[in-house]
Amino acid sequence: MELILYAFDHQIFKRALQMSSARGIAIYDSYLVALAEIEKLIFVTADEKLLRKISDRSNIVALNEIELPAVQS
């Protein structure tokens, strides 16, 4: 699995502020959603309250909707 680190970005922060204000979500959540939107990533969350506020976005997936393969020991 590849891990990519993203530095703080003013464009993402500006989009996050707009989203936070318009949708009534915390800035830390809106920054991650904006990052996923701008970078064309899938955003996975188990936060039901957040999901209800951003459910109209196509790149949002509820954690409980993901099927993981069985772990073999």
Gaussian input, Z-matrix of N, CA and C with variables (Angstrom, degrees):
# hf/3-21g

backbone

0 1
 N
 C     1     B1
 C     2     B2     1     A1
 N     3     B3     2     A2     1     D1
 C     4     B4     3     A3     2     D2
 C     5     B5     4     A4     3     D3
 N     6     B6     5     A5     4     D4
 C     7     B7     6     A6     5     D5
 C     8     B8     7     A7     6     D6
 N     9     B9     8     A8     7     D7
 C    10    B10     9     A9     8     D8
 C    11    B11    10    A10     9     D9
 N    12    B12    11    A11    10    D10
 C    13    B13    12    A12    11    D11
 C    14    B14    13    A13    12    D12
 N    15    B15    14    A14    13    D13
 C    16    B16    15    A15    14    D14
 C    17    B17    16    A16    15    D15
 N    18    B18    17    A17    16    D16
 C    19    B19    18    A18    17    D17
 C    20    B20    19    A19    18    D18
 N    21    B21    20    A20    19    D19
 C    22    B22    21    A21    20    D20
 C    23    B23    22    A22    21    D21
 N    24    B24    23    A23    22    D22
 C    25    B25    24    A24    23    D23
 C    26    B26    25    A25    24    D24
 N    27    B27    26    A26    25    D25
 C    28    B28    27    A27    26    D26
 C    29    B29    28    A28    27    D27
 N    30    B30    29    A29    28    D28
 C    31    B31    30    A30    29    D29
 C    32    B32    31    A31    30    D30
 N    33    B33    32    A32    31    D31
 C    34    B34    33    A33    32    D32
 C    35    B35    34    A34    33    D33
 N    36    B36    35    A35    34    D34
 C    37    B37    36    A36    35    D35
 C    38    B38    37    A37    36    D36
 N    39    B39    38    A38    37    D37
 C    40    B40    39    A39    38    D38
 C    41    B41    40    A40    39    D39
 N    42    B42    41    A41    40    D40
 C    43    B43    42    A42    41    D41
 C    44    B44    43    A43    42    D42
 N    45    B45    44    A44    43    D43
 C    46    B46    45    A45    44    D44
 C    47    B47    46    A46    45    D45
 N    48    B48    47    A47    46    D46
 C    49    B49    48    A48    47    D47
 C    50    B50    49    A49    48    D48
 N    51    B51    50    A50    49    D49
 C    52    B52    51    A51    50    D50
 C    53    B53    52    A52    51    D51
 N    54    B54    53    A53    52    D52
 C    55    B55    54    A54    53    D53
 C    56    B56    55    A55    54    D54
 N    57    B57    56    A56    55    D55
 C    58    B58    57    A57    56    D56
 C    59    B59    58    A58    57    D57
 N    60    B60    59    A59    58    D58
 C    61    B61    60    A60    59    D59
 C    62    B62    61    A61    60    D60
 N    63    B63    62    A62    61    D61
 C    64    B64    63    A63    62    D62
 C    65    B65    64    A64    63    D63
 N    66    B66    65    A65    64    D64
 C    67    B67    66    A66    65    D65
 C    68    B68    67    A67    66    D66
 N    69    B69    68    A68    67    D67
 C    70    B70    69    A69    68    D68
 C    71    B71    70    A70    69    D69
 N    72    B72    71    A71    70    D70
 C    73    B73    72    A72    71    D71
 C    74    B74    73    A73    72    D72
 N    75    B75    74    A74    73    D73
 C    76    B76    75    A75    74    D74
 C    77    B77    76    A76    75    D75
 N    78    B78    77    A77    76    D76
 C    79    B79    78    A78    77    D77
 C    80    B80    79    A79    78    D78
 N    81    B81    80    A80    79    D79
 C    82    B82    81    A81    80    D80
 C    83    B83    82    A82    81    D81
 N    84    B84    83    A83    82    D82
 C    85    B85    84    A84    83    D83
 C    86    B86    85    A85    84    D84
 N    87    B87    86    A86    85    D85
 C    88    B88    87    A87    86    D86
 C    89    B89    88    A88    87    D87
 N    90    B90    89    A89    88    D88
 C    91    B91    90    A90    89    D89
 C    92    B92    91    A91    90    D90
 N    93    B93    92    A92    91    D91
 C    94    B94    93    A93    92    D92
 C    95    B95    94    A94    93    D93
 N    96    B96    95    A95    94    D94
 C    97    B97    96    A96    95    D95
 C    98    B98    97    A97    96    D96
 N    99    B99    98    A98    97    D97
 C   100   B100    99    A99    98    D98
 C   101   B101   100   A100    99    D99
 N   102   B102   101   A101   100   D100
 C   103   B103   102   A102   101   D101
 C   104   B104   103   A103   102   D102
 N   105   B105   104   A104   103   D103
 C   106   B106   105   A105   104   D104
 C   107   B107   106   A106   105   D105
 N   108   B108   107   A107   106   D106
 C   109   B109   108   A108   107   D107
 C   110   B110   109   A109   108   D108
 N   111   B111   110   A110   109   D109
 C   112   B112   111   A111   110   D110
 C   113   B113   112   A112   111   D111
 N   114   B114   113   A113   112   D112
 C   115   B115   114   A114   113   D113
 C   116   B116   115   A115   114   D114
 N   117   B117   116   A116   115   D115
 C   118   B118   117   A117   116   D116
 C   119   B119   118   A118   117   D117
 N   120   B120   119   A119   118   D118
 C   121   B121   120   A120   119   D119
 C   122   B122   121   A121   120   D120
 N   123   B123   122   A122   121   D121
 C   124   B124   123   A123   122   D122
 C   125   B125   124   A124   123   D123
 N   126   B126   125   A125   124   D124
 C   127   B127   126   A126   125   D125
 C   128   B128   127   A127   126   D126
 N   129   B129   128   A128   127   D127
 C   130   B130   129   A129   128   D128
 C   131   B131   130   A130   129   D129
 N   132   B132   131   A131   130   D130
 C   133   B133   132   A132   131   D131
 C   134   B134   133   A133   132   D132
 N   135   B135   134   A134   133   D133
 C   136   B136   135   A135   134   D134
 C   137   B137   136   A136   135   D135
 N   138   B138   137   A137   136   D136
 C   139   B139   138   A138   137   D137
 C   140   B140   139   A139   138   D138
 N   141   B141   140   A140   139   D139
 C   142   B142   141   A141   140   D140
 C   143   B143   142   A142   141   D141
 N   144   B144   143   A143   142   D142
 C   145   B145   144   A144   143   D143
 C   146   B146   145   A145   144   D144
 N   147   B147   146   A146   145   D145
 C   148   B148   147   A147   146   D146
 C   149   B149   148   A148   147   D147
 N   150   B150   149   A149   148   D148
 C   151   B151   150   A150   149   D149
 C   152   B152   151   A151   150   D150
 N   153   B153   152   A152   151   D151
 C   154   B154   153   A153   152   D152
 C   155   B155   154   A154   153   D153
 N   156   B156   155   A155   154   D154
 C   157   B157   156   A156   155   D155
 C   158   B158   157   A157   156   D156
 N   159   B159   158   A158   157   D157
 C   160   B160   159   A159   158   D158
 C   161   B161   160   A160   159   D159
 N   162   B162   161   A161   160   D160
 C   163   B163   162   A162   161   D161
 C   164   B164   163   A163   162   D162
 N   165   B165   164   A164   163   D163
 C   166   B166   165   A165   164   D164
 C   167   B167   166   A166   165   D165
 N   168   B168   167   A167   166   D166
 C   169   B169   168   A168   167   D167
 C   170   B170   169   A169   168   D168
 N   171   B171   170   A170   169   D169
 C   172   B172   171   A171   170   D170
 C   173   B173   172   A172   171   D171
 N   174   B174   173   A173   172   D172
 C   175   B175   174   A174   173   D173
 C   176   B176   175   A175   174   D174
 N   177   B177   176   A176   175   D175
 C   178   B178   177   A177   176   D176
 C   179   B179   178   A178   177   D177
 N   180   B180   179   A179   178   D178
 C   181   B181   180   A180   179   D179
 C   182   B182   181   A181   180   D180
 N   183   B183   182   A182   181   D181
 C   184   B184   183   A183   182   D182
 C   185   B185   184   A184   183   D183
 N   186   B186   185   A185   184   D184
 C   187   B187   186   A186   185   D185
 C   188   B188   187   A187   186   D186
 N   189   B189   188   A188   187   D187
 C   190   B190   189   A189   188   D188
 C   191   B191   190   A190   189   D189
 N   192   B192   191   A191   190   D190
 C   193   B193   192   A192   191   D191
 C   194   B194   193   A193   192   D192
 N   195   B195   194   A194   193   D193
 C   196   B196   195   A195   194   D194
 C   197   B197   196   A196   195   D195
 N   198   B198   197   A197   196   D196
 C   199   B199   198   A198   197   D197
 C   200   B200   199   A199   198   D198
 N   201   B201   200   A200   199   D199
 C   202   B202   201   A201   200   D200
 C   203   B203   202   A202   201   D201
 N   204   B204   203   A203   202   D202
 C   205   B205   204   A204   203   D203
 C   206   B206   205   A205   204   D204
 N   207   B207   206   A206   205   D205
 C   208   B208   207   A207   206   D206
 C   209   B209   208   A208   207   D207
 N   210   B210   209   A209   208   D208
 C   211   B211   210   A210   209   D209
 C   212   B212   211   A211   210   D210
 N   213   B213   212   A212   211   D211
 C   214   B214   213   A213   212   D212
 C   215   B215   214   A214   213   D213
 N   216   B216   215   A215   214   D214
 C   217   B217   216   A216   215   D215
 C   218   B218   217   A217   216   D216

   B1=1.4469
   B2=1.5297
   B3=1.2997
   B4=1.4613
   B5=1.5224
   B6=1.3110
   B7=1.4561
   B8=1.5188
   B9=1.3256
   B10=1.4580
   B11=1.5193
   B12=1.3173
   B13=1.4596
   B14=1.5151
   B15=1.3232
   B16=1.4548
   B17=1.5243
   B18=1.3132
   B19=1.4637
   B20=1.5345
   B21=1.3348
   B22=1.4614
   B23=1.5214
   B24=1.3235
   B25=1.4590
   B26=1.5259
   B27=1.3278
   B28=1.4700
   B29=1.5273
   B30=1.3208
   B31=1.4676
   B32=1.5363
   B33=1.3146
   B34=1.4617
   B35=1.5240
   B36=1.3291
   B37=1.4598
   B38=1.5256
   B39=1.3196
   B40=1.4667
   B41=1.5267
   B42=1.3231
   B43=1.4749
   B44=1.5258
   B45=1.3263
   B46=1.4637
   B47=1.5270
   B48=1.3217
   B49=1.4684
   B50=1.5229
   B51=1.3192
   B52=1.4733
   B53=1.5254
   B54=1.3201
   B55=1.4587
   B56=1.5276
   B57=1.3059
   B58=1.4641
   B59=1.5177
   B60=1.3132
   B61=1.4629
   B62=1.5321
   B63=1.3122
   B64=1.4659
   B65=1.5256
   B66=1.3248
   B67=1.4629
   B68=1.5187
   B69=1.3269
   B70=1.4594
   B71=1.5138
   B72=1.3266
   B73=1.4593
   B74=1.5303
   B75=1.3117
   B76=1.4596
   B77=1.5245
   B78=1.3202
   B79=1.4623
   B80=1.5282
   B81=1.3291
   B82=1.4677
   B83=1.5199
   B84=1.3268
   B85=1.4625
   B86=1.5287
   B87=1.3326
   B88=1.4609
   B89=1.5309
   B90=1.3398
   B91=1.4668
   B92=1.5261
   B93=1.3158
   B94=1.4669
   B95=1.5284
   B96=1.3216
   B97=1.4675
   B98=1.5313
   B99=1.3314
   B100=1.4627
   B101=1.5262
   B102=1.3281
   B103=1.4616
   B104=1.5263
   B105=1.3109
   B106=1.4703
   B107=1.5300
   B108=1.3203
   B109=1.4673
   B110=1.5298
   B111=1.3176
   B112=1.4640
   B113=1.5266
   B114=1.3168
   B115=1.4640
   B116=1.5304
   B117=1.3398
   B118=1.4732
   B119=1.5316
   B120=1.3446
   B121=1.4526
   B122=1.5214
   B123=1.3120
   B124=1.4562
   B125=1.5234
   B126=1.3189
   B127=1.4612
   B128=1.5156
   B129=1.3289
   B130=1.4618
   B131=1.5216
   B132=1.3320
   B133=1.4577
   B134=1.5217
   B135=1.3220
   B136=1.4649
   B137=1.5252
   B138=1.3190
   B139=1.4644
   B140=1.5316
   B141=1.3316
   B142=1.4737
   B143=1.5267
   B144=1.3218
   B145=1.4680
   B146=1.5327
   B147=1.3199
   B148=1.4594
   B149=1.5235
   B150=1.3125
   B151=1.4686
   B152=1.5243
   B153=1.3314
   B154=1.4749
   B155=1.5242
   B156=1.3203
   B157=1.4622
   B158=1.5233
   B159=1.3321
   B160=1.4662
   B161=1.5276
   B162=1.3064
   B163=1.4689
   B164=1.5314
   B165=1.3227
   B166=1.4624
   B167=1.5351
   B168=1.2978
   B169=1.4745
   B170=1.5292
   B171=1.3124
   B172=1.4682
   B173=1.5266
   B174=1.3290
   B175=1.4608
   B176=1.5300
   B177=1.3288
   B178=1.4543
   B179=1.5297
   B180=1.3357
   B181=1.4597
   B182=1.5220
   B183=1.3249
   B184=1.4642
   B185=1.5215
   B186=1.3161
   B187=1.4641
   B188=1.5230
   B189=1.3355
   B190=1.4676
   B191=1.5323
   B192=1.3247
   B193=1.4549
   B194=1.5352
   B195=1.3088
   B196=1.4660
   B197=1.5217
   B198=1.3228
   B199=1.4517
   B200=1.5190
   B201=1.3066
   B202=1.4501
   B203=1.5236
   B204=1.3153
   B205=1.4710
   B206=1.5381
   B207=1.2958
   B208=1.4676
   B209=1.5215
   B210=1.2982
   B211=1.4567
   B212=1.5213
   B213=1.3079
   B214=1.4651
   B215=1.5286
   B216=1.3052
   B217=1.4733
   B218=1.5033
   A1=108.50
   A2=115.35
   A3=121.73
   A4=110.37
   A5=116.70
   A6=122.52
   A7=108.03
   A8=116.02
   A9=121.54
   A10=108.07
   A11=116.83
   A12=121.98
   A13=109.06
   A14=116.25
   A15=121.88
   A16=109.36
   A17=116.15
   A18=121.28
   A19=108.73
   A20=114.85
   A21=119.51
   A22=109.24
   A23=116.24
   A24=121.60
   A25=109.31
   A26=117.01
   A27=121.26
   A28=112.68
   A29=117.83
   A30=120.79
   A31=110.24
   A32=115.64
   A33=120.10
   A34=109.80
   A35=116.70
   A36=121.03
   A37=111.09
   A38=117.42
   A39=121.21
   A40=110.21
   A41=116.97
   A42=121.00
   A43=109.98
   A44=117.25
   A45=121.91
   A46=110.96
   A47=117.69
   A48=121.05
   A49=111.14
   A50=116.31
   A51=120.51
   A52=110.49
   A53=115.89
   A54=121.29
   A55=111.31
   A56=116.45
   A57=121.51
   A58=110.79
   A59=115.81
   A60=121.05
   A61=111.76
   A62=116.31
   A63=120.93
   A64=113.35
   A65=117.03
   A66=120.41
   A67=114.39
   A68=116.34
   A69=119.36
   A70=113.60
   A71=116.22
   A72=119.86
   A73=109.18
   A74=115.62
   A75=121.12
   A76=110.49
   A77=115.87
   A78=120.77
   A79=111.81
   A80=118.14
   A81=119.12
   A82=111.34
   A83=118.05
   A84=120.62
   A85=110.56
   A86=116.27
   A87=119.38
   A88=111.42
   A89=117.75
   A90=119.34
   A91=110.16
   A92=117.34
   A93=120.38
   A94=111.57
   A95=117.08
   A96=120.66
   A97=109.78
   A98=117.03
   A99=121.31
   A100=111.07
   A101=117.14
   A102=121.20
   A103=110.04
   A104=116.68
   A105=120.74
   A106=110.70
   A107=116.47
   A108=121.06
   A109=111.01
   A110=116.77
   A111=121.16
   A112=112.03
   A113=117.25
   A114=120.93
   A115=112.96
   A116=116.06
   A117=121.95
   A118=111.62
   A119=114.26
   A120=122.56
   A121=110.27
   A122=116.77
   A123=122.15
   A124=107.47
   A125=116.67
   A126=122.52
   A127=107.93
   A128=116.93
   A129=122.72
   A130=108.33
   A131=116.40
   A132=120.46
   A133=110.98
   A134=115.09
   A135=121.64
   A136=110.11
   A137=117.29
   A138=123.03
   A139=110.12
   A140=116.28
   A141=121.12
   A142=112.41
   A143=117.15
   A144=121.07
   A145=110.36
   A146=116.27
   A147=120.49
   A148=110.49
   A149=117.41
   A150=121.42
   A151=112.14
   A152=116.47
   A153=119.59
   A154=111.20
   A155=117.55
   A156=120.87
   A157=113.64
   A158=117.34
   A159=120.28
   A160=112.50
   A161=116.90
   A162=121.07
   A163=113.54
   A164=118.08
   A165=120.43
   A166=112.87
   A167=117.74
   A168=121.70
   A169=109.72
   A170=115.40
   A171=119.88
   A172=113.37
   A173=118.14
   A174=119.89
   A175=113.24
   A176=117.59
   A177=122.59
   A178=109.28
   A179=116.11
   A180=121.11
   A181=108.70
   A182=115.40
   A183=120.55
   A184=108.34
   A185=116.11
   A186=120.97
   A187=111.81
   A188=117.20
   A189=119.79
   A190=112.98
   A191=118.19
   A192=122.03
   A193=112.56
   A194=115.81
   A195=120.34
   A196=109.71
   A197=115.51
   A198=120.07
   A199=108.34
   A200=115.91
   A201=121.26
   A202=110.08
   A203=116.90
   A204=118.66
   A205=110.33
   A206=115.30
   A207=120.46
   A208=109.17
   A209=115.39
   A210=122.19
   A211=108.74
   A212=115.75
   A213=119.65
   A214=109.24
   A215=115.32
   A216=118.69
   A217=112.36
   D1=135.52
   D2=-179.32
   D3=-94.10
   D4=137.83
   D5=178.02
   D6=-116.41
   D7=123.48
   D8=178.93
   D9=-112.97
   D10=129.93
   D11=176.57
   D12=-99.90
   D13=135.95
   D14=179.61
   D15=-113.36
   D16=132.82
   D17=175.67
   D18=-79.95
   D19=160.18
   D20=175.97
   D21=-56.37
   D22=138.80
   D23=-177.21
   D24=-133.46
   D25=127.50
   D26=-177.91
   D27=-66.16
   D28=-34.70
   D29=178.03
   D30=-63.66
   D31=-43.80
   D32=178.83
   D33=-65.80
   D34=-41.83
   D35=179.70
   D36=-62.06
   D37=-41.66
   D38=178.03
   D39=-61.69
   D40=-45.13
   D41=178.01
   D42=-63.94
   D43=-39.01
   D44=179.69
   D45=-64.18
   D46=-41.28
   D47=177.49
   D48=-61.72
   D49=-43.44
   D50=177.99
   D51=-61.04
   D52=-46.79
   D53=-178.49
   D54=-65.61
   D55=-42.31
   D56=-179.87
   D57=-60.01
   D58=-45.06
   D59=-179.54
   D60=-68.71
   D61=-45.28
   D62=-176.20
   D63=-70.23
   D64=-34.23
   D65=-173.62
   D66=-108.88
   D67=-5.01
   D68=178.29
   D69=67.77
   D70=40.81
   D71=177.71
   D72=-116.78
   D73=156.97
   D74=-177.97
   D75=-63.25
   D76=147.82
   D77=-177.76
   D78=-61.61
   D79=-35.82
   D80=179.72
   D81=-67.07
   D82=-34.29
   D83=175.02
   D84=-71.77
   D85=-44.84
   D86=-177.27
   D87=-66.16
   D88=-30.97
   D89=177.13
   D90=-64.28
   D91=-43.70
   D92=179.72
   D93=-67.16
   D94=-38.94
   D95=177.41
   D96=-65.42
   D97=-43.45
   D98=178.69
   D99=-63.85
   D100=-40.93
   D101=176.95
   D102=-59.22
   D103=-47.04
   D104=178.97
   D105=-62.02
   D106=-40.58
   D107=179.90
   D108=-63.51
   D109=-50.75
   D110=-175.90
   D111=-69.43
   D112=-37.63
   D113=-179.58
   D114=-87.49
   D115=1.55
   D116=179.91
   D117=57.63
   D118=51.44
   D119=179.11
   D120=-110.02
   D121=162.47
   D122=173.07
   D123=-88.07
   D124=132.03
   D125=178.82
   D126=-104.30
   D127=119.10
   D128=-178.91
   D129=-110.13
   D130=130.73
   D131=179.17
   D132=-146.34
   D133=151.97
   D134=173.64
   D135=-104.12
   D136=1.78
   D137=-177.91
   D138=-78.81
   D139=99.89
   D140=-176.27
   D141=-61.76
   D142=-38.73
   D143=179.50
   D144=-63.12
   D145=-44.76
   D146=177.79
   D147=-64.05
   D148=-43.09
   D149=179.22
   D150=-56.55
   D151=-41.97
   D152=179.35
   D153=-63.08
   D154=-34.38
   D155=-176.92
   D156=-80.54
   D157=-19.57
   D158=-177.88
   D159=-126.27
   D160=20.52
   D161=-173.55
   D162=-67.07
   D163=-14.15
   D164=-179.66
   D165=-79.41
   D166=-4.74
   D167=-178.50
   D168=-88.97
   D169=139.15
   D170=-175.84
   D171=-79.27
   D172=-15.39
   D173=-177.73
   D174=-98.46
   D175=16.47
   D176=-178.58
   D177=-105.31
   D178=131.22
   D179=180.00
   D180=-131.54
   D181=134.96
   D182=174.95
   D183=-77.25
   D184=136.84
   D185=-179.34
   D186=-55.66
   D187=-38.34
   D188=-177.88
   D189=-72.25
   D190=-4.00
   D191=176.61
   D192=-92.94
   D193=-6.83
   D194=-177.93
   D195=-91.07
   D196=128.94
   D197=177.63
   D198=-99.79
   D199=117.09
   D200=179.09
   D201=-96.57
   D202=145.48
   D203=177.89
   D204=-66.80
   D205=151.16
   D206=179.22
   D207=-65.39
   D208=141.81
   D209=178.45
   D210=-88.87
   D211=127.15
   D212=179.59
   D213=-102.39
   D214=136.65
   D215=-179.99
   D216=-103.40

